[in-house]
């Protein structure tokens, strides 16, 4: 099993086998579209509690030999018991420390990204420098023209000139020869784990952000080309629109959505679309997503790597196979965010996408990026709109969910250990467990011995609460409760 450790400026700050180097919290929050963060806490008697210098110290968290977080503390504080807590941000935040001077650039998209990184590196110490890594975001013409008349924070320059116009994600990658900054159109890593209802999903929360809903869309295409009297072609600022193929209107709207929430306008640009008919089709497809709002699915999971299984972690920026038939989830999804407490794994969560709209409200991508999410990188295609439709059907029905409460150990290491498991049932957010008969509760065990599992299941019917012992677990087993209403 890989051991989790924390280092401060290269010195060991936490090790699970050294009691004097105890800490009380190490929660890492990963976000594919933003800067990762760490919440670190230590008791007042930690011998190196004064070694963390906000904005100066380099804090590194490792699991095994893999770096799971590197960054700096932003602040520090203490509570009633004098437990010290630091909020930390990842190395990607170094891009907030430098400024891009006024510039005028014309050339390949990758060249502009390289220019931004080069200017950043010239302004900071070695620890904050990046090597240009993989750049998979492309421009159709491999030519961009951007300028700025003022000084701009490097992170803002990259977002405004690249991410907001061409999509993509920034990723810091750690190699033996240094830190690489990748600019990726998407991610290609798939987790070896499968997240499944009844196996390692302990809670499901489906949220729809209605603040991002749009009912009217103005689609705009490529800039028009103008030919002068000498036959010379120049690019104008006027763009292709849908007026000629849409009854003289340059906008489209969803009648039902307008009647529901009114006229809410938005415009989007497709730089590679030159035909009004094609632009209309893209606009209609995009509007169908925008009227729904932003859907997110948060899954509380048990990461199998925490149980000692020789299997990789689930991380943000990975694709994960998720199955939960009661919630209409069945496919391979991008894990857009991940919250993980390396000391208390019971509350770990991942957030996946359930529609073509990116989950982060601040990073809604253009049509070409949305299509990329629908294309499974590992050879299969999952129609996300089908999953979204199933979720809508569930929302229209009476929604039940279960919650398993464990009193005792989650990982059995020694003989004689026990845990009590209780199954709570909710109708939406109302606890209805006490209103149900015990006969409704059927417990199941999944291990390597199917015959023994069947016998175990027979002895655990009609109980709202069960006791798990070391003998029940054997070498590896999982437990779940089926509730028949």
N, C-alpha and C positions, 0 to 999 in steps of 0.2 A: 504494500500500500504506500503510495506517495505521501511524504510528510510535508505539511504546510509550515513554512517558516517566514519570519519577517526580519529584514535587515534595514538598519539606518546608517547611511553613509558607509556601507560595506561591513559594518559590525552587526553581529547577531543580536536581535532585539527580542525575538520570540522563538522558542522551540518547545514542542509539546512534551518533551521528555525532561525539560529543565524547569523545575518548579519555581525557581527564583526569577525566571524570565516569563512569568505568567502574564497574559493579557485577558481582557474580558470580552472584547469584540474585535472582529476583523471582517467587516462586511464590504464586499466589492460590488459596485453597480456598474454594469457594462451597458453601453448604448451605441448601437451601430451608427447612429447619425450624429452623435455628440461626444463630449469628452467623458471618459470613464471617471469614477470616483471611488474613494475608499473612506470608510469610517473606522477609525482605529481607537481602541480604548485600553487603558492600562491602570492598575491600582496604584495608589499613592506610594507604595513601598517598592515599586519597580526600580532596580538599581540604575537604569539608564533613562529615567523619565525626563531628565533635562537635556538629553542628547538630541531630541527632535527640535530643530530650529525652523519655525514656519518660514516658507518661501526660500529656504536655503538648503535644508537637509534633503537628501535623496532617499526615498523610502521604496524598498523593493520587496514584493511578496512573491514567494516561489512555492509551487507545489511540485515536489520532486525536483527536476531540473528545469521545469518550465516557469517562465516569468508570467504570473497572472495579474500583476499590477506593478507599475513603476511610476513614481511621480513625486509630488511635494505636498507638504502640509500647508493649508491656507490659514488655519486658525487653531487655537487650542483653548480648552476650557475645563472646568471641573464641576462636580456635583456635590451633593450633601456629604457623601462619603469620601470626597476628595479623589474620586476616580477621574483620571484625565482622559479627555477625548479630543482627537484631532480629525478634522475634515480635510481630505486630501484630494487633489486632482491629478489626472494622469499626465504623462509627458506631452501629449498632444496640446496641452494648454501652453506649452512653451511658445506656440505660434501667436499667443496673445502678448508676448513680451517685446515684439519688434514691429517696426513700421516700414511700410513700402513707400518710397518717395514717389513724387509725380512721375508717370511713365507713359510711353506710347509704344505699344507692341503690335506687330503684325507678323504672323507666322504660324507654325504648327501649335496645336493646343498643348502638347507635351512641353514645348519650349517655354510657354508662359508659366506652367507649373514649375519647371526647373528654375526659371528666373526668380519666382517668388521664394523658393527654398534657398537659392544661392544668396539672395539679399538677406534673408533671415540668418543664415549661417555666418555671414560676415559681421553680424551685430551682436553675437552672443558667445559665451564661453563654450568649451568643447562639450560639456555635459548636455547642452541644449541643442546641439547641432544634429541634423538629420542627413542621411544619404537618400538621394532620390531612388525610390524603389520601383515597383511595377506601376505602370500607367496604362490602364485598359479602357479608360474613357476616351472616346474619339469624336472628332468632328467630321461630318460628311464630306466636307471639302478639304479636311486637314489644314484649315487656314482660319485663324481668328484674328480679329482686329479690335483691340481694346486700349483705352487710355484712361488716365486719371490725373486730375489737376491738383490734387491735394495729397497729404500724407494719410495712409490707411493702415490700420492694424493688419498684420499678415494674415491672421485667421479670417478677418472680414474680407480682405482682398480675394482670398481663395474662394470663399463662399459666394461673394458677389459676382466675380468674373468667371468662375468655373462651375461650382456646384449648382448655383441657382439657375444657370443657363444650360448646362450640359448634364446635370445630374451627377450621381456618383457618391462615393463615400471615401473618407480619409481613414487610413489604418496605419498604426505604428507596428512595425514588425521587428522583433529582436533576433539578430543573428550574431555569430561569434565575432564578426568584425565591426559591429556597431548597430545603431538604430536606423531602420529604413522607414521612410514615409511613402506609403502606397496611395495612389489615387485610382480607385477601382470602380468600374461600372456595376459590379455585383460581386458576390462571394461564391467560392467554389468548394468550400469545405463542408462535408456532411458528417454529423455526429454518428458514431457507431451505436449509440443508444437509441432505443425507441421509447417514446413517451406514450403510455397507454392507460386508459381508464380501467380501474380495477387492478392495476399493477403498480404503477409508480406515480400516478396523478392523485393528489389528495384534495384538490379544490380547483374549480373552474369559475372564472369571472369574465363575462362578456360585457363589454362597454361600447356604446356608440356615442361619439362626440358630435352632437348636433350643431355645435358652433362652427364646424367646418362645412356645413351643408350649403350648396349653391343651387339655385333654380334656373339661372340664366347664364349662358356662356357665349362669349364672343371669341370664336376661333380665328386665329391669325396665322398665315403661312409665311413663306419665304418673302424676302424683300423683292420688289418688282425690278425688272431690268428695263432701262430706258435707252432707246437708240436715237442719237442725234441725226442731223441732216447729212453728216459725213459718214454715217454708218457705224459710229463708235458706240459701244455699249457701256453704260454706267449703271451702278446700282443706286436706286432711289431709297428714300426712307419709307415709302408707302409699301404696305404688305398685301399679299394675296388675301382676299376675304371670301365669304360665301354669298355675297349679295346676288351674284348672277345665277346661282342655283338654289336660292332660298327665298324666292318671291320678293326680291329687293331688300330683304332684311339682312343685316350683318350679324345677327345673333339667333340663337336657338334657345328654347325654354321647355321645361317640363310642366305641362298644364296642371297636373294633379299636385305637384309640389308647390307651384305658385299659389294654388287655392289653399293649401295647407299652411304655408309659412310666409307667403308673399314673394315679392321680387327681390332676389338676392343675386347680384351680378358678379361676374368674374371673367377675365380674359386670359387666354393661354396662347403661347406661340409655338408653332411647329416649323422650325427653320428649314426643314428639308422637304416640305410639302409645297408644290408649285401649282397643283391643279385644284380649283375650287371644289370639284366633286369629291376628291379624296379628302380634302380638308373638312368637308361637311360630315363625311363618315367618321373621321377621327373625333370631331367635335361631339357628335352624337354618342359615340362610345364613351368618351370621357365624361360627358354630362350624366350618363347613366350611373357612373360611380359617384360623382359629386353630389347628386341629390340624396344619396344614402348617408352621407357623412363619413366620419372616420371610425372604423370598427377595430377594436383591439380585443384580443383574448389573452388573459393572464392565467397561466397554469401554475399552481403550487405543486412542486414535484419532489420526488426523492431521487437525487442524482446517484446512480448506481456506483459511481466511482467513490462515493463516500462510504460505501459498505465494505470496501476492500476489494471489490471486483476489479480485475485487470482490464479496464476499459477507459477510454478517454472521457474527459469532462464534457459537459454541454456548455458551450460558451456563446455569447452574442456573436453575430457575424457568421454563424453556422446555419446550415439547413438541418432541420430535425424532423424525423417522421413522427407525427402525432396522431393518435387514434382515440377518439372518445365518441362512440356512436350516439349516446344520449344527447350530445351537444352538437351533432352534425359536423364533427371534426374528423377528417380522414384524408391525410395527404402529407406531403413533405413541404414544410413551411420555413421561411427565414426567421430565425430567432433574432428579433430586432433589439431586445433588451434582456438583461439577466441580472438578478439580484441574488447574491450568494454570501451567506455568513459561514465562514470556514470553521467557526467554533460551534455553531448551532445550525446544522443543515436542515432542520425540520421545516423552516419557513422559506426555503429557497423558491424563487419564482422565475419563470421565463415568460416573455410576451411574444406572441406570434401574430402573423397577419392573417386575416380572414377575408379580405377583399383586395381588389387591385390597388386601393389607395394606401399609400405608405402610412404607417401608424403615427409617426411624429408629425404633429400639426405644422411644424415649421419647415418640413422638408418634403412637401408634396412634389413628386417627380413628374416629368413630362411623359407623354404616352409611350415613348420607346423604353423608358425605365420600368413602367408598369408592366409592359409586355414581357420584360425580362424576368419579372417575378413569376409570371405564369408558366414560363418555360423551365421545367425541372432540369437542373444541370446534370442529372445522373441518368438521363435517358427516358424519363417518363414525363407525361404531361398531365397536370391536374387542373381542371377548370375551376378556378377560384370563385367565379360567379355562381357556380352550382352550390358550393359550400356556403356562400353568403346567403343564397336563397333558402337553404335549410335552416340557417340561423334565424332568418326572418320568420319562418314557419314556427320555430320553437318559441320565439318572442310572442307570437299570437296565441300560444297555448298556455296552460298552467305549468309553471316551471318548478320542478323539484330538484334539489341537490342534496348531497350527503357530505358530511364532514366527519372524519375519523379523529378522535381525541385519544392520544396515547399518554398514559401515566406510567412512567418507568423508563427503561432504556430502549433505545431504538436499534442499537447494535449489540448483539449478545456476544460477549467475549469469554465469560466464565460460567461454569455450571452453577445452578441454583438461582440464576437471575430470572426475574419475571417482569412482565408489563401487563397493564390492563388497557384494553382497547374498547372504546365506546363509540357507537355510531349515532351521530345526530342527523336528523332529517329536517330540511327547510323547505317551505313553500315560499319561493322568492326569498325574502329575508326573515320570515317568521319561523321560529323553531316549533315543529309539530311532532317532535319525537314522542312526547308523553301521550299524544292522542292516538298513537298507533299500537296495535297489539304486538306482543313479542313474536308471534308467529310470522310476522312480516319480515323478520330479519334472518337472513341466511348468510352465514360466514363461509368464506372459501380460503383455502391455502394453495399456493402454487410453489412447488419445489421440483427437484429432479426426480422424485418418486411419485408418479401419477397414481399408482394403486394406493399408496399410503395417503395421498391427498384426498382421494375419494372417501376413504374410511374416516379421515379427519373431518371432512365436510359433514358427514352424516351425524357426527356427534356435536355439531355446533350449529344446530338449527333452532330457531325460536328464542334467541338470546340477544338482548340489546347491548350486552356487555360480556366480554370474554377475557380470560387470562391466558397470556402467552408465556410459555416457559422455554428454557434453553432446549429442552427435548423436542419442542414443537418446531424449532427452527432448523435443526440438523446443521448442515454446512451453509445453506443459503435458502431462504424462503421468504415469500411475500404474502400478505394477508389483505383481504378486502371483504366488504360486506355488501351483499345484494339485498335491496329492500323492495319487496313486492307490495305495491299499493293498489 
